[in-house]
Structures are given as structure tokens and as C-alpha cells.
Amino acid sequence: MLGKKRRFRGGEIPTSSMADIAFLLLIFFLVTTTIDMDKGLGMVLPAEGEEIEINKKNILNCLINSSGNVLLGGDPVEIRNLSRTVRQKIAENNKLVISVKAHKASNYKDYIRVIDQLKQANATRVSIAESD
């Protein structure tokens, strides 16, 4: 027995607990991960109650067609100029209510851009009209 040399075996990685470790890491990351929820558009809605009749001269219609063009009071307006135009209209009539109506086939991005422009114009009286 003295003449026999033992062969050296290299280190081995124990694989019996690998599945357990992977499972624990998976559970750890699932529990600790936070998912940011989309907050959406912040809008203050009026309290439920009876409908109020508004004079036609105090309503400014803002229409978005299917190709993304905007009509403000019947006149075509580019979305980037909408804020300035609405600000002028509100200065002329401080009781102005802007009624936004989008075509069913219009792009959601255009609708959001219009709402953003109205916020930049400090339009506090905005009505969202249903599409036909």
C-alpha cells in the first residue's frame, strides 16, 4: 500500500442544493421588486348632481379628427399652438368651457397632447365629450 499514489481530485461544486438556492433567489426578487403603477391623468371631476345648462357662447369645441388634426371653434389649429390660442380665448371670456371631443379612430397620443396643451393654458373648465 505504500507504493500506491492517490490521484488528486479537483474540487467539486455540490449541485444538490442548486435548485433550492435558485428557488429562494427567485422568491426573494419577486417579493422585493416594486412595480410602479401608471397614475394616469390627474383630473378633478365635479360632484354628482344635476346637469347645469351652459350658454352656447361660453362653450369652445375642440375636435380631434382621425388623422390627428385639431379644430378649435371650427378653425384648424396645430397642437403645439393650442395653448396660446386657448389662453387668448380664455382672456376674452373667463367663463369659457372647452369641450374636447376625439374621433374614435384618433390617436391616443394626440388626445393626451391636446389635454397637456389645455393644462399649459391654465384651462380649468374642460369637458370631455363622448365620441359618436
LODO-425732 format. One record per atom (N, C-alpha, C, O): atom name; x, y, z. Coordinates in steps of 0.001 Angstrom, whole numbers. Layout:
- CA;X;Y;Z;
...
***
This chain:
- N;788;-1181;0;
- CA;0;0;0;
- C;842;1262;0;
- O;377;2338;-375;
- N;2049;1119;413;
- CA;2882;2297;463;
- C;3260;2778;-928;
- O;3540;3961;-1120;
- N;3271;1918;-1849;
- CA;3680;2285;-3185;
- C;2571;2923;-4014;
- O;2852;3505;-5062;
- N;1367;2832;-3588;
- CA;262;3400;-4368;
- C;181;4897;-4154;
- O;234;5390;-3028;
- N;54;5594;-5243;
- CA;-154;7034;-5146;
- C;-1641;7310;-5338;
- O;-2314;6731;-6191;
- N;-2096;8188;-4533;
- CA;-3506;8582;-4688;
- C;-3584;9711;-5703;
- O;-2768;10633;-5717;
- N;-4576;9600;-6532;
- CA;-4802;10660;-7513;
- C;-5563;11789;-6849;
- O;-6542;11575;-6135;
- N;-5092;12980;-7100;
- CA;-5779;14135;-6523;
- C;-6958;14507;-7408;
- O;-6830;14703;-8617;
- N;-8092;14593;-6767;
- CA;-9294;15013;-7497;
- C;-9532;16478;-7182;
- O;-9396;16909;-6037;
- N;-9885;17230;-8197;
- CA;-10149;18661;-8026;
- C;-11425;18876;-7217;
- O;-12194;17943;-6982;
- N;-11632;20104;-6802;
- CA;-12821;20438;-6026;
- C;-14089;20282;-6859;
- O;-14088;20511;-8069;
- N;-15133;19901;-6211;
- CA;-16420;19731;-6884;
- C;-17424;20726;-6315;
- O;-17370;21088;-5140;
- N;-18321;21149;-7158;
- CA;-19394;22033;-6719;
- C;-20598;21159;-6415;
- O;-21078;20425;-7279;
- N;-21081;21240;-5184;
- CA;-22251;20421;-4857;
- C;-23490;20974;-5574;
- O;-23850;22140;-5411;
- N;-24113;20135;-6346;
- CA;-25275;20573;-7131;
- C;-26594;20157;-6505;
- O;-27657;20434;-7060;
- N;-26543;19517;-5392;
- CA;-27790;19036;-4791;
- C;-28661;20186;-4277;
- O;-29887;20071;-4273;
- N;-28054;21282;-3849;
- CA;-28858;22382;-3314;
- C;-28992;23549;-4299;
- O;-29516;24598;-3923;
- N;-28544;23399;-5520;
- CA;-28631;24477;-6510;
- C;-30076;24866;-6792;
- O;-30382;26055;-6881;
- N;-30953;23910;-6932;
- CA;-32358;24208;-7216;
- C;-32983;24968;-6053;
- O;-33774;25887;-6266;
- N;-32636;24592;-4828;
- CA;-33170;25290;-3657;
- C;-32707;26749;-3627;
- O;-33494;27653;-3346;
- N;-31444;26963;-3916;
- CA;-30906;28321;-3905;
- C;-31549;29160;-5005;
- O;-31915;30312;-4770;
- N;-31689;28599;-6196;
- CA;-32319;29330;-7303;
- C;-33761;29680;-6956;
- O;-34212;30790;-7238;
- N;-34481;28756;-6355;
- CA;-35872;28998;-5970;
- C;-35957;30101;-4919;
- O;-36818;30975;-5013;
- N;-35075;30072;-3921;
- CA;-35074;31107;-2890;
- C;-34732;32484;-3464;
- O;-35326;33487;-3066;
- N;-33782;32535;-4394;
- CA;-33461;33807;-5039;
- C;-34642;34325;-5853;
- O;-34926;35523;-5848;
- N;-35319;33435;-6543;
- CA;-36495;33821;-7319;
- C;-37576;34403;-6412;
- O;-38142;35452;-6719;
- N;-37862;33743;-5315;
- CA;-38865;34230;-4363;
- C;-38430;35572;-3777;
- O;-39245;36484;-3637;
- N;-37150;35693;-3436;
- CA;-36644;36940;-2863;
- C;-36868;38116;-3811;
- O;-37357;39166;-3394;
- N;-36512;37945;-5081;
- CA;-36659;39048;-6032;
- C;-38120;39326;-6366;
- O;-38476;40476;-6625;
- N;-38958;38325;-6367;
- CA;-40389;38555;-6593;
- C;-41008;39359;-5458;
- O;-41857;40219;-5692;
- N;-40586;39080;-4239;
- CA;-41153;39768;-3076;
- C;-40617;41193;-2954;
- O;-41366;42098;-2588;
- N;-39348;41405;-3252;
- CA;-38747;42720;-3027;
- C;-38892;43682;-4203;
- O;-38627;44874;-4049;
- N;-39299;43202;-5356;
- CA;-39447;44075;-6518;
- C;-40705;44914;-6397;
- O;-41779;44404;-6079;
- N;-40559;46196;-6653;
- CA;-41733;47072;-6650;
- C;-42086;47411;-8089;
- O;-41208;47627;-8924;
- N;-43368;47454;-8363;
- CA;-43847;47769;-9701;
- C;-44556;49111;-9631;
- O;-45506;49285;-8868;
- N;-44088;50051;-10428;
- CA;-44717;51370;-10467;
- C;-45999;51282;-11277;
- O;-45996;50864;-12435;
- N;-47079;51678;-10654;
- CA;-48362;51685;-11341;
- C;-48516;53014;-12067;
- O;-48126;54063;-11554;
- N;-49083;52959;-13257;
- CA;-49325;54169;-14030;
- C;-50398;54989;-13339;
- O;-51500;54503;-13085;
- N;-50073;56222;-13042;
- CA;-51002;57083;-12316;
- C;-52104;57627;-13215;
- O;-53180;57972;-12727;
- N;-51859;57710;-14506;
- CA;-52863;58245;-15418;
- C;-52895;59761;-15370;
- O;-52002;60404;-14818;
- N;-53925;60309;-15952;
- CA;-54096;61760;-15973;
- C;-54799;62200;-14710;
- O;-55831;61639;-14340;
- N;-54257;63186;-14057;
- CA;-54897;63715;-12859;
- C;-55989;64704;-13234;
- O;-55707;65771;-13778;
- N;-57215;64355;-12947;
- CA;-58330;65243;-13259;
- C;-59233;65338;-12041;
- O;-59468;64351;-11344;
- N;-59726;66524;-11801;
- CA;-60676;66736;-10718;
- C;-62068;66727;-11336;
- O;-62412;67595;-12139;
- N;-62849;65748;-10955;
- CA;-64193;65623;-11506;
- C;-65191;66301;-10586;
- O;-65018;66293;-9367;
- N;-66229;66883;-11155;
- CA;-67243;67528;-10313;
- C;-68058;66491;-9558;
- O;-68137;65328;-9954;
- N;-68665;66938;-8460;
- CA;-69509;66037;-7677;
- C;-70758;65694;-8483;
- O;-71202;66462;-9337;
- N;-71308;64525;-8189;
- CA;-72527;64117;-8884;
- C;-73665;65040;-8504;
- O;-73792;65445;-7348;
- N;-74460;65358;-9448;
- CA;-75587;66249;-9189;
- C;-76336;66506;-10476;
- O;-76160;65804;-11472;
- N;-77154;67498;-10437;
- CA;-77939;67797;-11624;
- C;-77075;68494;-12666;
- O;-76082;69147;-12342;
- N;-77477;68339;-13926;
- CA;-76736;68950;-15014;
- C;-76995;70450;-15046;
- O;-78106;70918;-14794;
- N;-75952;71177;-15358;
- CA;-76050;72631;-15435;
- C;-76066;73024;-16909;
- O;-75210;72592;-17682;
- N;-77021;73828;-17286;
- CA;-77110;74314;-18666;
- C;-76101;75447;-18852;
- O;-76072;76400;-18073;
- N;-75276;75333;-19895;
- CA;-74249;76333;-20170;
- C;-74625;77072;-21451;
- O;-75047;76463;-22435;
- N;-74467;78371;-21421;
- CA;-74750;79197;-22587;
- C;-73819;78798;-23735;
- O;-72633;78551;-23515;
- N;-74351;78733;-24957;
- CA;-73575;78298;-26128;
- C;-72356;79186;-26386;
- O;-71337;78704;-26881;
- N;-72451;80481;-26055;
- CA;-71312;81368;-26310;
- C;-70163;81106;-25339;
- O;-69049;81580;-25562;
- N;-70419;80360;-24269;
- CA;-69379;80026;-23295;
- C;-68758;78654;-23546;
- O;-67965;78175;-22736;
- N;-69112;78021;-24661;
- CA;-68564;76702;-24990;
- C;-67642;76832;-26196;
- O;-68024;77387;-27227;
- N;-66431;76317;-26058;
- CA;-65462;76285;-27150;
- C;-65193;74820;-27476;
- O;-64628;74092;-26660;
- N;-65596;74391;-28662;
- CA;-65431;72994;-29071;
- C;-64025;72762;-29598;
- O;-63523;73510;-30437;
- N;-63410;71720;-29092;
- CA;-62090;71293;-29547;
- C;-62253;69875;-30081;
- O;-62464;68934;-29315;
- N;-62152;69731;-31398;
- CA;-62387;68441;-32045;
- C;-61074;67877;-32568;
- O;-60275;68588;-33178;
- N;-60862;66580;-32318;
- CA;-59675;65886;-32822;
- C;-60165;64854;-33821;
- O;-60934;63962;-33465;
- N;-59721;64968;-35083;
- CA;-60187;64004;-36081;
- C;-59273;62784;-36125;
- O;-58293;62703;-35384;
- N;-59603;61840;-36997;
- CA;-58883;60564;-37029;
- C;-57433;60711;-37484;
- O;-56604;59857;-37172;
- N;-57114;61774;-38213;
- CA;-55733;61959;-38664;
- C;-54910;62831;-37716;
- O;-53753;63135;-38006;
- N;-55498;63239;-36581;
- CA;-54756;63989;-35572;
- C;-54835;65492;-35721;
- O;-54166;66220;-34988;
- N;-55643;65974;-36663;
- CA;-55821;67420;-36821;
- C;-56814;67927;-35787;
- O;-57751;67219;-35416;
- N;-56606;69157;-35321;
- CA;-57444;69729;-34267;
- C;-58201;70931;-34819;
- O;-57631;71798;-35482;
- N;-59495;70962;-34530;
- CA;-60334;72115;-34847;
- C;-60736;72754;-33532;
- O;-61290;72089;-32656;
- N;-60461;74035;-33391;
- CA;-60819;74767;-32181;
- C;-61834;75827;-32576;
- O;-61492;76818;-33222;
- N;-63069;75615;-32188;
- CA;-64129;76543;-32564;
- C;-64354;76579;-34062;
- O;-64776;77603;-34599;
- N;-64080;75479;-34746;
- CA;-64261;75398;-36194;
- C;-63039;75787;-36997;
- O;-63017;75582;-38210;
- N;-62022;76341;-36361;
- CA;-60801;76754;-37054;
- C;-59693;75735;-36807;
- O;-59500;75298;-35673;
- N;-58959;75348;-37862;
- CA;-57853;74404;-37660;
- C;-56713;75051;-36869;
- O;-56323;76191;-37124;
- N;-56197;74299;-35913;
- CA;-55104;74776;-35061;
- C;-54104;73637;-34912;
- O;-54490;72479;-34749;
- N;-52813;73972;-34968;
- CA;-51800;72958;-34704;
- C;-51748;72713;-33200;
- O;-51952;73631;-32405;
- N;-51476;71478;-32821;
- CA;-51498;71120;-31399;
- C;-50480;71941;-30615;
- O;-50751;72343;-29483;
- N;-49326;72189;-31197;
- CA;-48294;72937;-30463;
- C;-48696;74389;-30213;
- O;-48157;75022;-29305;
- N;-49633;74934;-31001;
- CA;-50101;76317;-30819;
- C;-51400;76394;-30028;
- O;-51925;77484;-29806;
- N;-51917;75261;-29608;
- CA;-53221;75214;-28945;
- C;-53210;75970;-27618;
- O;-54180;76656;-27295;
- N;-52149;75858;-26860;
- CA;-52063;76513;-25554;
- C;-52202;78029;-25680;
- O;-52959;78656;-24938;
- N;-51468;78608;-26619;
- CA;-51504;80060;-26815;
- C;-52891;80514;-27265;
- O;-53401;81524;-26781;
- N;-53502;79773;-28190;
- CA;-54823;80136;-28703;
- C;-55879;80049;-27611;
- O;-56723;80937;-27491;
- N;-55840;78984;-26813;
- CA;-56822;78812;-25738;
- C;-56637;79893;-24679;
- O;-57619;80402;-24139;
- N;-55400;80244;-24379;
- CA;-55141;81299;-23398;
- C;-55759;82628;-23855;
- O;-56313;83370;-23044;
- N;-55661;82918;-25147;
- CA;-56271;84142;-25690;
- C;-57793;84091;-25578;
- O;-58427;85081;-25213;
- N;-58374;82935;-25894;
- CA;-59835;82786;-25839;
- C;-60337;82922;-24400;
- O;-61388;83516;-24161;
- N;-59592;82377;-23452;
- CA;-59993;82474;-22041;
- C;-59876;83919;-21561;
- O;-60679;84365;-20741;
- N;-58882;84655;-22064;
- CA;-58740;86065;-21691;
- C;-59936;86876;-22191;
- O;-60356;87835;-21544;
- N;-60481;86488;-23345;
- CA;-61656;87179;-23887;
- C;-62927;86831;-23116;
- O;-63798;87681;-22932;
- N;-63031;85576;-22666;
- CA;-64234;85107;-21967;
- C;-63792;84199;-20822;
- O;-63402;83055;-21059;
- N;-63847;84694;-19584;
- CA;-63344;83907;-18451;
- C;-64303;82802;-18013;
- O;-63951;82001;-17146;
- N;-65501;82737;-18586;
- CA;-66449;81665;-18265;
- C;-66417;80556;-19312;
- O;-67315;79715;-19364;
- N;-65392;80559;-20133;
- CA;-65295;79636;-21252;
- C;-65091;78198;-20776;
- O;-64259;77930;-19910;
- N;-65865;77281;-21355;
- CA;-65726;75850;-21099;
- C;-65233;75215;-22392;
- O;-65853;75383;-23442;
- N;-64118;74484;-22321;
- CA;-63579;73835;-23507;
- C;-64095;72405;-23541;
- O;-63861;71626;-22616;
- N;-64793;72071;-24605;
- CA;-65347;70732;-24786;
- C;-64454;69971;-25754;
- O;-64383;70313;-26934;
- N;-63770;68941;-25263;
- CA;-62847;68151;-26081;
- C;-63568;66898;-26554;
- O;-64126;66141;-25760;
- N;-63541;66699;-27865;
- CA;-64182;65520;-28445;
- C;-63222;64920;-29463;
- O;-62782;65597;-30392;
- N;-62906;63651;-29278;
- CA;-61975;62965;-30173;
- C;-62724;61926;-30996;
- O;-63649;61276;-30508;
- N;-62316;61781;-32238;
- CA;-62884;60755;-33110;
- C;-62451;59385;-32600;
- O;-61380;59244;-32010;
- N;-63286;58382;-32830;
- CA;-62965;57028;-32335;
- C;-61648;56508;-32891;
- O;-60934;55773;-32209;
- N;-61324;56882;-34114;
- CA;-60101;56384;-34751;
- C;-58898;57291;-34501;
- O;-57821;57051;-35046;
- N;-59070;58330;-33683;
- CA;-57944;59237;-33423;
- C;-56912;58554;-32531;
- O;-57209;57608;-31802;
- N;-55716;59059;-32616;
- CA;-54593;58502;-31871;
- C;-54646;58989;-30420;
- O;-54902;60166;-30164;
- N;-54406;58086;-29484;
- CA;-54430;58444;-28064;
- C;-53349;59474;-27741;
- O;-53539;60329;-26877;
- N;-52223;59390;-28433;
- CA;-51125;60332;-28216;
- C;-51571;61765;-28522;
- O;-51224;62693;-27792;
- N;-52338;61944;-29598;
- CA;-52834;63280;-29948;
- C;-53795;63796;-28882;
- O;-53769;64978;-28538;
- N;-54632;62920;-28366;
- CA;-55582;63302;-27315;
- C;-54827;63787;-26070;
- O;-55181;64812;-25488;
- N;-53803;63059;-25670;
- CA;-53005;63430;-24497;
- C;-52278;64751;-24745;
- O;-52184;65582;-23842;
- N;-51769;64950;-25948;
- CA;-51090;66211;-26268;
- C;-52053;67387;-26172;
- O;-51673;68459;-25702;
- N;-53308;67198;-26616;
- CA;-54315;68264;-26521;
- C;-54609;68573;-25058;
- O;-54660;69741;-24670;
- N;-54804;67536;-24241;
- CA;-55079;67743;-22812;
- C;-53902;68456;-22142;
- O;-54107;69337;-21308;
- N;-52674;68080;-22500;
- CA;-51486;68745;-21944;
- C;-51445;70225;-22330;
- O;-51108;71075;-21506;
- N;-51785;70525;-23572;
- CA;-51801;71924;-24019;
- C;-52858;72725;-23261;
- O;-52639;73891;-22932;
- N;-54003;72100;-22986;
- CA;-55051;72787;-22228;
- C;-54597;73055;-20792;
- O;-54923;74094;-20218;
- N;-53845;72116;-20216;
- CA;-53306;72336;-18866;
- C;-52293;73468;-18870;
- O;-52261;74276;-17942;
- N;-51463;73533;-19909;
- CA;-50480;74613;-20011;
- C;-51161;75968;-20161;
- O;-50618;76991;-19744;
- N;-52351;75974;-20758;
- CA;-53094;77225;-20945;
- C;-53882;77599;-19696;
- O;-54606;78595;-19697;
- N;-53749;76810;-18632;
- CA;-54483;77017;-17374;
- C;-55992;76975;-17576;
- O;-56739;77713;-16933;
- N;-56425;76108;-18472;
- CA;-57858;75920;-18703;
- C;-58400;75035;-17589;
- O;-58084;73847;-17524;
- N;-59211;75610;-16716;
- CA;-59740;74858;-15577;
- C;-61113;74275;-15863;
- O;-61562;73374;-15154;
- N;-61776;74769;-16878;
- CA;-63106;74262;-17235;
- C;-62992;73477;-18533;
- O;-63111;74030;-19626;
- N;-62760;72183;-18390;
- CA;-62610;71308;-19546;
- C;-63648;70212;-19454;
- O;-63812;69580;-18410;
- N;-64344;69991;-20546;
- CA;-65354;68942;-20615;
- C;-64900;67910;-21634;
- O;-64466;68258;-22732;
- N;-65003;66642;-21267;
- CA;-64652;65558;-22178;
- C;-65953;65029;-22770;
- O;-66777;64462;-22053;
- N;-66138;65211;-24063;
- CA;-67366;64776;-24729;
- C;-67177;63375;-25292;
- O;-66071;62996;-25676;
- N;-68257;62614;-25338;
- CA;-68213;61260;-25887;
- C;-68149;61301;-27400;
- O;-68707;62193;-28039;
- N;-67451;60308;-27971;
- CA;-67417;60182;-29428;
- C;-68735;59611;-29912;
- O;-69404;58854;-29208;
- N;-69094;59988;-31129;
- CA;-70336;59453;-31703;
- C;-70159;58026;-32145;
- O;-71100;57415;-32652;
***
